[in-house]
């Protein structure tokens, strides 16, 4: 496998040097801050990621104040006790995107957040204590116990709440394949995800960098040089 210093050097060259690359990296993940993140903000991010999947993110962002109102500021306990009439009403609520399956996933994920919080003190504390060396295991749990939190949606959730992990975006996977990792162009199987995890674990040990930085540098080292910091 290609050592990560080679990948980083390529990213620095593409982005105009080491300092320019550093400016494109996300904020270093803070486990203590994540542990303090309220459960309603965790649920809010779940909803944002579920509704953004396969949809224009800009539309969700524009409507977001309406989402906050319609879903009672994402208080898990409040949502869990709402009657069927509440959820039926949301199907006609113009403040949000009226997708029935995604609306009902909010109820299921409110219960999921409560379950995890009762087991670990809070959902944020649960995430903060889960090691980055086992993102594959965390993604499996999100998919199994949550609603519509599998695949890329789960990865985006973890990234946006500040958990330190990788994202198997198109450019990240292209970087891994170019480095010599034998995985498909789209990482969907458990075997491929395990191989990706093992490689990021090795690079983390090699460099001491957060997984989020490894992932972003990987994405910026290959593919179309767009001049932005997003992993595609």
BARO-736975 format. One line per 10 residues: number of its first residue (from 1); for each residue x, y, z of N, C-alpha, C. Coordinates in steps of 0.2 Angstrom, whole numbers, plus 5000, padded with zeros to 4 digits. Layout:
N
NUM	X:Y:Z:X:Y:Z:X:Y:Z; ...
***
This chain:
232
1	5004:4994:5000:5000:5000:5000:5004:5006:5000; 5002:5011:4997:5005:5018:4996:5005:5021:5003; 5011:5023:5006:5011:5026:5012:5008:5033:5012; 5005:5035:5018:5000:5041:5017:5004:5047:5016; 5011:5048:5018:5014:5054:5016:5015:5055:5009; 5014:5050:5005:5014:5051:4997:5008:5054:4995; 5002:5052:4998:4996:5054:4997:4995:5061:4999; 4998:5063:5005:4997:5070:5007:5001:5074:5003; 5007:5072:5001:5011:5076:4996:5008:5078:4990; 5004:5073:4987:5000:5074:4981:4995:5079:4982
11	4991:5079:4988:4986:5083:4990:4989:5091:4991; 4994:5091:4994:4998:5098:4995:4999:5101:4988; 5002:5097:4984:5004:5099:4977:4998:5102:4973; 4992:5098:4974:4986:5100:4970:4983:5106:4973; 4984:5107:4980:4980:5113:4983:4984:5119:4984; 4991:5119:4982:4995:5125:4983:4999:5125:4989; 5001:5119:4992:5005:5119:4997:5002:5116:5004; 5007:5115:5009:5004:5112:5015:5000:5117:5019; 5001:5123:5019:4997:5128:5023:4990:5128:5019; 4990:5129:5013:4983:5129:5009:4979:5123:5010
21	4983:5117:5010:4979:5111:5012:4976:5111:5019; 4980:5113:5024:4977:5113:5031:4971:5117:5031; 4970:5123:5027:4964:5127:5028:4958:5123:5025; 4959:5118:5021:4954:5114:5018:4951:5108:5023; 4955:5107:5028:4953:5102:5033:4948:5104:5038; 4944:5099:5040:4938:5101:5045:4941:5102:5051; 4937:5105:5056:4940:5106:5063:4941:5099:5066; 4947:5099:5070:4949:5093:5073:4943:5090:5077; 4941:5084:5076:4935:5082:5081:4937:5082:5088; 4932:5084:5092:4932:5085:5099:4928:5080:5103
31	4930:5075:5106:4926:5070:5109:4922:5073:5115; 4925:5077:5119:4922:5080:5124:4916:5085:5122; 4917:5088:5117:4911:5092:5114:4906:5088:5112; 4907:5082:5108:4902:5078:5106:4899:5074:5112; 4902:5073:5117:4899:5070:5123:4894:5074:5126; 4895:5081:5125:4890:5086:5128:4884:5088:5123; 4884:5085:5117:4879:5087:5112:4873:5084:5115; 4868:5089:5115:4861:5087:5118:4858:5082:5113; 4853:5077:5116:4850:5072:5112:4846:5075:5106; 4843:5081:5107:4838:5084:5102:4842:5086:5096
41	4849:5088:5097:4853:5090:5092:4856:5084:5088; 4857:5079:5091:4858:5072:5088:4852:5070:5083; 4846:5070:5086:4840:5068:5082:4839:5073:5076; 4840:5080:5078:4840:5085:5072:4844:5083:5066; 4851:5081:5068:4855:5080:5063:4854:5073:5059; 4851:5068:5063:4848:5062:5060:4843:5064:5054; 4838:5068:5056:4833:5070:5052:4836:5074:5046; 4840:5078:5047:4843:5082:5042:4847:5078:5037; 4850:5073:5039:4854:5068:5035:4849:5064:5031; 4844:5061:5034:4839:5057:5031:4835:5060:5026
51	4833:5067:5027:4829:5070:5022:4834:5073:5016; 4840:5074:5018:4845:5076:5013:4847:5071:5008; 4846:5064:5010:4848:5059:5006:4844:5058:4999; 4847:5059:4994:4844:5058:4987:4840:5065:4986; 4841:5070:4989:4837:5076:4988:4842:5082:4988; 4840:5088:4986:4844:5094:4986:4845:5096:4993; 4851:5096:4995:4853:5099:5002:4851:5106:5003; 4851:5110:4998:4849:5117:4998:4842:5118:5000; 4838:5113:4997:4830:5114:4999:4829:5112:5006; 4833:5107:5009:4832:5105:5016:4834:5111:5020
61	4840:5114:5019:4843:5120:5023:4838:5126:5023; 4835:5127:5017:4830:5133:5016:4824:5131:5021; 4822:5125:5021:4816:5124:5025:4817:5122:5032; 4823:5122:5034:4825:5119:5041:4822:5123:5046; 4821:5129:5047:4817:5132:5052:4810:5129:5053; 4807:5127:5047:4800:5124:5047:4801:5117:5050; 4806:5113:5048:4807:5107:5051:4808:5107:5059; 4811:5112:5061:4812:5113:5069:4805:5114:5072; 4801:5118:5069:4794:5119:5072:4790:5113:5071; 4790:5110:5065:4785:5105:5064:4787:5099:5068
71	4793:5097:5070:4795:5092:5073:4797:5093:5081; 4794:5099:5083:4794:5100:5090:4801:5101:5093; 4806:5104:5089:4813:5106:5091:4816:5099:5092; 4814:5094:5089:4817:5087:5089:4818:5084:5096; 4814:5086:5101:4814:5083:5108:4812:5076:5107; 4816:5071:5109:4815:5064:5108:4809:5062:5112; 4808:5064:5118:4803:5062:5122:4796:5064:5120; 4796:5071:5118:4790:5074:5115:4787:5070:5109; 4792:5069:5105:4790:5066:5098:4788:5059:5099; 4791:5055:5104:4789:5048:5105:4782:5047:5108
81	4779:5053:5111:4772:5052:5114:4767:5055:5110; 4769:5058:5104:4764:5061:5099:4759:5055:5096; 4753:5057:5096:4748:5052:5093:4748:5051:5086; 4745:5046:5083:4745:5045:5076:4743:5051:5072; 4738:5055:5075:4735:5061:5071:4741:5066:5070; 4746:5067:5075:4751:5071:5074:4755:5069:5068; 4757:5063:5067:4761:5061:5061:4757:5061:5055; 4751:5060:5055:4747:5060:5049:4746:5068:5047; 4746:5072:5052:4746:5079:5050:4752:5082:5046; 4758:5079:5048:4764:5081:5045:4765:5079:5038
91	4761:5074:5036:4761:5072:5029:4758:5077:5024; 4754:5082:5027:4751:5088:5024:4755:5094:5025; 4760:5094:5030:4763:5100:5032:4768:5103:5027; 4766:5109:5025:4770:5112:5020:4777:5115:5022; 4778:5115:5029:4784:5118:5032:4790:5113:5030; 4788:5107:5029:4793:5102:5028:4793:5098:5021; 4797:5094:5020:4797:5090:5014:4792:5084:5015; 4787:5083:5012:4782:5078:5014:4783:5071:5011; 4788:5068:5013:4789:5061:5012:4787:5057:5017; 4782:5052:5016:4779:5049:5022:4784:5044:5025
101	4788:5040:5021:4793:5036:5024:4798:5039:5029; 4801:5045:5026:4806:5049:5030:4802:5052:5036; 4796:5054:5036:4793:5057:5041:4792:5052:5047; 4790:5046:5045:4789:5041:5050:4796:5039:5053; 4801:5040:5049:4808:5038:5052:4810:5042:5058; 4807:5048:5058:4808:5053:5064:4806:5050:5070; 4800:5047:5070:4797:5044:5076:4801:5038:5078; 4803:5034:5073:4808:5028:5075:4814:5030:5078; 4817:5035:5075:4824:5038:5077:4824:5041:5084; 4818:5045:5085:4817:5048:5092:4817:5042:5097
111	4814:5036:5096:4814:5031:5100:4821:5028:5101; 4825:5028:5095:4832:5025:5095:4836:5029:5099; 4836:5036:5099:4840:5041:5103:4838:5040:5110; 4832:5039:5112:4830:5038:5119:4833:5031:5122; 4833:5026:5118:4835:5020:5120:4843:5020:5121; 4847:5023:5116:4854:5024:5117:4856:5028:5123; 4852:5034:5124:4853:5038:5130:4852:5035:5136; 4847:5031:5137:4845:5027:5143:4851:5022:5144; 4854:5019:5139:4859:5014:5140:4866:5018:5142; 4867:5024:5139:4874:5027:5140:4874:5034:5143
121	4868:5036:5145:4868:5043:5148:4866:5048:5143; 4868:5048:5137:4866:5052:5131:4869:5049:5125; 4866:5051:5119:4868:5048:5113:4875:5051:5111; 4876:5057:5113:4883:5060:5112:4888:5057:5116; 4887:5055:5122:4892:5051:5126:4893:5045:5123; 4888:5041:5120:4889:5035:5117:4893:5035:5111; 4892:5040:5107:4896:5041:5101:4904:5043:5103; 4904:5047:5108:4911:5050:5110:4915:5044:5113; 4912:5039:5115:4916:5033:5118:4917:5027:5113; 4914:5028:5107:4915:5023:5102:4921:5024:5098
131	4926:5019:5098:4932:5021:5094:4932:5022:5087; 4936:5026:5084:4936:5027:5077:4939:5021:5073; 4943:5017:5077:4945:5011:5074:4940:5006:5072; 4934:5007:5074:4928:5003:5073:4922:5007:5070; 4923:5011:5065:4918:5014:5062:4913:5009:5059; 4916:5004:5056:4912:4999:5052:4906:4996:5057; 4908:4995:5063:4904:4992:5068:4898:4997:5070; 4900:5004:5071:4896:5009:5073:4891:5010:5067; 4893:5010:5061:4888:5011:5055:4883:5005:5055; 4886:4999:5057:4881:4993:5057:4876:4994:5062
141	4878:4997:5068:4873:4998:5073:4868:5003:5071; 4870:5008:5068:4865:5014:5066:4860:5011:5061; 4863:5007:5056:4858:5004:5051:4853:4999:5054; 4856:4995:5059:4851:4990:5062:4846:4993:5067; 4848:4998:5071:4844:5000:5077:4841:5007:5075; 4843:5010:5070:4840:5016:5068:4836:5015:5062; 4833:5021:5059:4829:5020:5054:4832:5025:5048; 4833:5021:5042:4836:5025:5036:4843:5028:5038; 4846:5025:5042:4853:5028:5044:4859:5023:5041; 4857:5019:5037:4862:5015:5034:4867:5019:5028
151	4872:5015:5026:4876:5018:5021:4879:5025:5022; 4878:5029:5016:4881:5036:5016:4878:5040:5021; 4871:5039:5023:4868:5043:5027:4871:5043:5034; 4872:5037:5036:4876:5036:5043:4882:5039:5043; 4886:5038:5038:4893:5042:5038:4892:5049:5038; 4887:5052:5034:4886:5059:5035:4884:5062:5042; 4880:5058:5045:4878:5059:5051:4884:5060:5056; 4888:5055:5056:4894:5055:5060:4898:5061:5059; 4899:5062:5053:4903:5068:5051:4901:5075:5053; 4894:5075:5053:4891:5082:5054:4890:5083:5062
161	4890:5078:5066:4889:5079:5073:4896:5079:5076; 4902:5078:5072:4908:5079:5075:4912:5073:5077; 4909:5067:5075:4913:5061:5077:4918:5060:5072; 4924:5057:5074:4930:5056:5070:4930:5050:5066; 4928:5051:5060:4928:5045:5055:4929:5047:5048; 4929:5042:5044:4930:5042:5037:4924:5042:5033; 4924:5045:5027:4918:5044:5022:4920:5041:5016; 4916:5036:5014:4918:5032:5008:4915:5036:5002; 4917:5042:5001:4914:5046:4995:4918:5043:4989; 4916:5045:4983:4919:5043:4977:4926:5045:4976
171	4928:5051:4978:4936:5052:4978:4940:5048:4983; 4937:5047:4989:4940:5044:4994:4941:5037:4992; 4936:5033:4989:4937:5027:4987:4942:5026:4981; 4942:5031:4977:4947:5032:4971:4954:5032:4974; 4955:5036:4979:4961:5037:4983:4964:5030:4985; 4959:5026:4989:4961:5020:4992:4963:5015:4986; 4959:5015:4981:4960:5010:4975:4967:5012:4972; 4968:5018:4971:4974:5020:4968:4980:5018:4973; 4979:5018:4979:4984:5017:4984:4986:5009:4984; 4981:5005:4981:4982:4998:4981:4977:4994:4985
181	4972:4997:4987:4967:4993:4991:4962:4990:4986; 4961:4983:4987:4956:4980:4983:4949:4980:4985; 4946:4986:4983:4939:4986:4985:4935:4989:4979; 4928:4988:4979:4924:4990:4973:4924:4998:4972; 4922:5000:4967:4922:5007:4966:4916:5011:4970; 4911:5007:4972:4907:5009:4977:4907:5004:4983; 4909:5007:4989:4910:5002:4995:4903:5001:4998; 4900:4995:4997:4894:4993:5000:4894:4987:5004; 4898:4982:5002:4899:4976:5006:4902:4976:5012; 4901:4972:5017:4904:4972:5024:4912:4971:5023
191	4913:4966:5018:4920:4965:5017:4924:4971:5015; 4921:4975:5010:4925:4981:5007:4925:4986:5013; 4920:4987:5017:4920:4991:5022:4925:4990:5027; 4926:4983:5029:4931:4981:5033:4938:4982:5031; 4939:4981:5024:4946:4983:5021:4947:4990:5022; 4942:4995:5020:4943:5002:5021:4945:5004:5028; 4941:5001:5033:4943:5002:5040:4950:5000:5042; 4952:4994:5040:4959:4992:5041:4964:4997:5038; 4963:4999:5032:4968:5004:5029:4968:5011:5033; 4962:5013:5035:4962:5020:5038:4965:5019:5045
201	4964:5013:5048:4967:5011:5055:4975:5012:5054; 4977:5009:5048:4985:5008:5047:4987:5016:5046; 4984:5020:5042:4986:5026:5041:4986:5031:5047; 4981:5029:5051:4980:5033:5058:4986:5032:5062; 4988:5025:5062:4994:5023:5066:5000:5026:5063; 5001:5026:5057:5007:5029:5053:5008:5037:5054; 5002:5040:5054:5002:5048:5054:5000:5051:5061; 4996:5048:5065:4994:5051:5071:4988:5056:5069; 4986:5056:5063:4981:5061:5061:4974:5058:5063; 4969:5063:5064:4962:5061:5065:4959:5058:5058
211	4955:5053:5059:4952:5050:5053:4949:5055:5049; 4945:5060:5051:4942:5065:5047:4947:5068:5043; 4953:5069:5045:4958:5073:5041:4961:5068:5036; 4962:5062:5038:4965:5057:5033:4960:5056:5027; 4953:5056:5029:4948:5055:5024:4948:5061:5019; 4948:5067:5022:4948:5073:5018:4954:5074:5014; 4960:5073:5016:4966:5073:5012:4966:5068:5007; 4964:5062:5008:4963:5057:5003:4959:5059:4997; 4953:5062:4999:4948:5065:4994:4951:5071:4990; 4955:5075:4993:4958:5080:4990:4964:5079:4985
221	4967:5072:4986:4973:5070:4983:4972:5067:4976; 4965:5067:4974:4964:5063:4967:4957:5066:4964; 4956:5064:4958:4950:5066:4955:4950:5073:4952; 4944:5076:4950:4944:5083:4948:4946:5088:4953; 4951:5092:4952:4953:5097:4957:4949:5103:4957; 4943:5103:4961:4938:5108:4961:4940:5114:4965; 4945:5113:4969:4946:5119:4973:4942:5120:4980; 4938:5115:4981:4934:5115:4987:4936:5110:4992; 4933:5110:4998:4935:5105:5003:4931:5099:5004; 4926:5098:5000:4921:5093:5000:4923:5086:4998
231	4921:5081:5001:4923:5074:4999:4917:5072:4994; 4919:5070:4988:4914:5069:4983:4915:5061:4982
***
